[in-house]
Structures are given as C-alpha cells and as structure tokens.
Amino acid sequence: MTIHVRAADSAEEWQQALAVLYRVYVGEGYTTAERAAPSQRREVLEPEGTFLVAINESGSVIGATLFLLEDSVMKQLARPGEREFRMLAVDPAARGSGAGAVLVQACIDRAKEEGASGLVLWTQPTMLAAHRLYERLGFMRTPERDEDDPRGFKRLVYLRSFG
C-alpha cells in the first residue's frame, strides 16, 4: 500500500481526518465525546499547527496528527528548541499499513528541517502499539517529564533528540 502524507488542505480531508480522530480517541475510550468536542475541530486545530494526513491509494484519509507550531497554545511539553506533535491517530481498518510510521516520520522531518533539537510527545499508558512505533522510530522514554493527567492516568513522555 502506498501512503502519502501532506497537510490537510480541503474541507473533505479535514472532515475525514477529524472522523478518524473521533473513531480512535472517543471510539476506543481514550477520551469522552464531551472532552473531544471542543478541541477536535478545524477552527481550533488549524491555527495551532500543521494537520498532517495520511492518504491511501484511493484518496481516503486513513490517519492524522497535529504538528504544533513552536508558539502553539496547545503545546504542553516542548522545551526551548524542541517541537511537539499531538493526537496521532490511524483508522482501525488501516492499522498495520504503515500510516502511523509515515505520519511520525513526517513530524521528525519537519522538526529537523526547522532546526529543532528534538521532537517530543506524550501518550497514554494503554497505547502500547504507539509506544512500540515511537521506540522503533528512535524516541526514548523520558519518565522524568511524565505528568499526571486529570483523567486519572500518567502521561508518558517520549523524546527524539537530534543532537
């Protein structure tokens, strides 16, 4: 399967990508619909970074993530010189296709192109497949940066250094 990654640029791509986020984060129990509703919207995400989408051979969005701007109000972890991405999601029907890896690699490439010292993210403890993906792509756990989430779990922090 050939997968292309690009910034979402049409209303249809945004709609498909937001539906993937909802299916993954709400549908799989990582957050509630009430919690997702205010933040999983184009008008909220678009000013905060580049919404990258993974597109399959038939032109459908099968994954998405948000590569944050350096000064994004959604930034939670990035220290000076680091970049951050959030909300990686791959449609359940497309898992194993490599979509997650190409999305994360696109974030790595962008961070490097911008001269960042590293790329950081947080994940939930139950997202084991994501942990394996991050480690395979060179991210290291940085438990000293873990945080407690108000929903009752610890946010696990991963960092890919470029030094």
C-alpha positions in Angstrom: 0.0 0.0 0.0 1.3 3.4 -1.0 0.6 6.1 1.6 1.2 9.8 1.1 1.4 12.4 3.8 0.6 16.1 3.4 -1.0 18.9 5.2 -4.8 18.7 5.1 -5.9 21.3 2.6 -9.5 20.7 1.8 -12.7 20.6 3.8 -13.2 16.9 2.8 -9.7 16.0 4.1 -10.3 17.8 7.3 -13.7 16.1 7.8 -12.2 12.6 7.1 -9.3 13.2 9.4 -11.4 14.6 12.2 -13.6 11.5 11.9 -10.5 9.3 12.2 -9.5 11.2 15.4 -13.0 10.7 16.8 -13.1 7.0 15.9 -9.8 6.4 17.6 -9.9 8.7 20.7 -13.6 8.5 21.6 -14.5 5.2 20.0 -11.6 3.4 21.7 -12.2 5.0 25.0 -9.1 7.3 25.3 -11.3 10.3 25.9 -15.0 11.2 26.1 -17.1 12.8 23.4 -17.7 15.8 25.7 -14.0 16.3 26.1 -13.2 15.8 22.4 -15.9 18.1 21.1 -14.3 21.5 21.9 -10.8 20.5 20.6 -11.3 18.2 17.7 -12.5 20.9 15.3 -10.7 22.5 12.3 -11.2 26.0 13.7 -9.3 25.0 16.9 -6.6 22.9 15.3 -5.7 24.8 12.2 -4.2 27.9 13.9 -2.1 25.7 16.2 0.0 23.8 13.7 0.0 21.6 10.5 -2.6 19.0 10.5 -0.9 16.2 8.6 -3.0 13.5 7.0 -2.1 10.1 5.6 -3.8 9.4 2.3 -4.2 5.9 0.9 -4.1 4.9 -2.8 -7.9 5.5 -3.2 -7.5 9.1 -1.8 -9.1 8.4 1.6 -7.6 9.8 4.8 -6.5 6.9 7.0 -4.6 8.7 9.6 -3.7 12.2 11.0 -1.6 14.0 13.6 -1.1 17.7 14.5 2.5 19.0 14.2 2.4 22.0 16.6 3.7 25.5 15.8 6.6 26.5 18.1 4.3 29.0 19.9 1.1 27.0 19.9 -1.2 27.3 22.9 -1.7 23.5 22.6 2.0 23.0 23.4 2.4 21.1 26.6 5.8 19.5 26.7 8.2 21.1 24.2 11.1 22.9 25.8 13.0 25.7 24.1 14.4 24.3 20.8 12.1 21.3 20.8 9.0 20.7 18.7 5.9 18.7 19.6 3.2 16.8 17.9 -0.2 15.6 19.3 -3.1 13.3 18.5 -1.6 10.7 16.3 -4.5 8.5 15.0 -4.7 5.8 12.4 -8.1 4.4 11.4 -8.6 1.0 12.9 -9.2 -0.5 9.4 -5.8 0.8 8.3 -3.7 -0.3 11.2 -0.5 -2.2 10.1 -0.4 -0.3 6.8 2.5 1.9 7.9 0.4 5.1 8.1 1.4 5.8 11.7 5.1 5.5 10.9 4.9 7.8 7.9 3.0 10.4 9.9 5.5 10.3 12.7 8.4 10.4 10.2 6.9 13.5 8.6 6.9 15.2 12.0 10.5 14.1 12.6 11.5 15.5 9.2 9.7 18.8 9.8 11.3 19.2 13.2 14.7 18.6 11.7 14.1 21.0 8.8 13.2 23.7 11.3 16.4 23.1 13.2 14.8 21.7 16.3 17.0 20.0 18.9 14.3 17.3 19.4 10.7 16.2 19.0 8.5 15.4 22.0 5.1 13.8 22.5 3.0 12.3 25.2 0.9 9.1 25.1 -1.4 7.2 27.4 -0.1 4.1 29.2 -2.6 1.8 27.3 -1.4 2.9 23.8 1.1 0.0 23.5 1.2 -0.1 19.7 2.0 3.6 19.7 4.8 3.1 22.3 6.4 0.4 20.0 6.1 2.7 17.0 7.8 5.6 18.8 10.6 3.4 20.1 11.1 1.9 16.6 11.5 5.5 15.2 14.1 6.4 17.7 12.1 8.0 20.5 13.2 7.4 24.1 11.0 7.4 27.2 11.8 10.4 29.4 9.9 9.4 32.6 11.3 12.5 34.4 9.0 14.5 32.2 5.8 12.4 32.7 2.8 14.2 34.1 -0.4 13.2 35.8 -3.5 13.7 33.6 -6.7 15.0 35.2 -8.5 11.9 33.7 -6.6 9.7 36.1 -3.6 8.3 34.2 0.0 9.3 33.8 1.0 10.9 30.5 4.1 9.0 29.3 6.6 11.3 27.5 8.8 10.3 24.6 11.6 12.4 23.1 13.5 12.0 19.9 16.7 14.0 20.1 18.5 15.3 17.0 21.9 16.1 18.6 
